[in-house]
């Protein structure tokens, strides 16, 4: 009997597992697999996706996965974004599973966290137009997790997010701007272009594929 073959059904099934302390990682061997499908399943399951050119690399991948199990320091890690009244919506740029709590709150599921690991979430905010200059509250970001070092303990940290509205954003440089965030945004745009290029090439649309690959090359 054949199991579930539809990609959306598999991603939906994996998305419910992190809350039950189950993650899903995927390994693609050689070049005969659907890279976008495996990456989507791994992202939904809060796991990792790997590429193996051959069986010689497989042992390193398995060692990386199973060694990580011994270094879990936090579980059920999530980020809740709460919009302020001046904000229309927020968009999560990473491919983490996202739940809509209500009209003003969005939860991002990050799964488990490992010792020495840094998790990054890129968000973009869309605000209502305003004429007054000065600081604008975008909302709050709350990080929740359960520490599993010793007795399990729940933790929560909330941080307010704001920006300054200036008369001319093209004049000068924001001293508080993070070059790391800008670089992350560029890499994510390049990755999206690369995926679009592969999708177009698989469909036989090589002209669009070449255009998307050119955009991806600029980002990388």
Secondary structure, 3 states (H helix, E strand, C coil): CCCCCCHHHHHHHHHCCHHHCCCEEEEEECCCCCHHHHHHHHHHCEEEEEEECCHHHHHHHHHHHHHHHCCEEEEEEEEEEEECCCEEEEEECCCCEEEECCCCEEEEEEEEEECCCCCCCCEEEEECCCCCCEEEEEEEEEEEEEECCCCCEEEEEEEEEEEEECCCCCCCCCCCCCHHHHHHHHHHHHHHHHHHHHHHHHCCCHHHHHHHHHHHHHHC
